[in-house]
């Protein structure tokens, strides 16, 4: 069984969108979160979707799911106190759906990354089957410099060995839940920036999957403009425009 966990619990304070969470901002009449979900909805290897959503916006999400014909979303859970708490809520909801399935793969994905594609989902699933996990990455094309507290450059990284970690980040469901529960007992979960950092902390060797460069996370107003043009270009190429 393969499940997608779509994380859409943030308020998007940097977007400055008059209290409208960025995942519910619309592009050509469709919320960003729906563009994201549709990639998993239409992928033949995804059996189930769980969405972590701002609690007050769950009714809106349900309306959008019905409006756009989304059928694979089997659970919607409210977000938690922070990102890791929210993801854990979703992981627990998935475990309730399939408590005895040790082979369940979960693809953890940002609700505001709508520019993924079917091949990336396939590659994540295959990488987990082969290596036990998968973290989507793209090459780092800029110079990466380490600085000291005075703002002075002290080291320049070899960018050929650098990658930007993105999403999906994919694992066997029971592995990532075990890491969360151990992290809770030891009080370290909230210090982790994402699922990959949590798994590394507990000794997992993580394997990478190359993703599309356009797989950006919508964070700032300029990202909306970029995403809008890319989505329209993709629709044009598919003959949907």
FENDASUL-V831691 format. One line per field, one symbol per residue. psi: psi as a letter, one per 20 degrees, with the letter a starting at -180 (. if undefined). burial: I if it has 16 or more other C-alpha atoms within 10 Angstrom, else O. A space follows every 10 residues. Layout:
psi->???
burial->???
This chain:
psi->ppqpoooljr ilhihlkljo qhijqqoljp qghggghhgh giphiphqpp ppqpgijghg ghghgghjkp hioippqqrb haghggghgg ghhhhhhmhj nijpppopqp ikmjkarhhh gghgghhghg iirppprqqo irppppraij jppiqpqoii jqqppbqqpq rpghghghgg hghghikigi iphahghghg hkjpoqqqpp rqhimqpogr hhhggggghg ghgghghiki .
burial->OIIIIIIIII IIOOIOOOOO IIIIOOIOOO IIIIIIIIII IOOOOIOIII IIIIOOOIOO IOOIIOOOOI OIIOIIIIII OOIIIIIIII IOIIIOOOOO OOOIIIIIII IIIIIIOOOI IOIIIOIIOO OIIIIIIIIO OOOOOOOOOO OOOOOOOOOO OIOOIIIIII IIIIIIIOII OOIOOOOOII OOOIIIOIIO OOOOOIIIII IIOOIIIIIO OOOIOOIIOO IOOOOOOOOO O
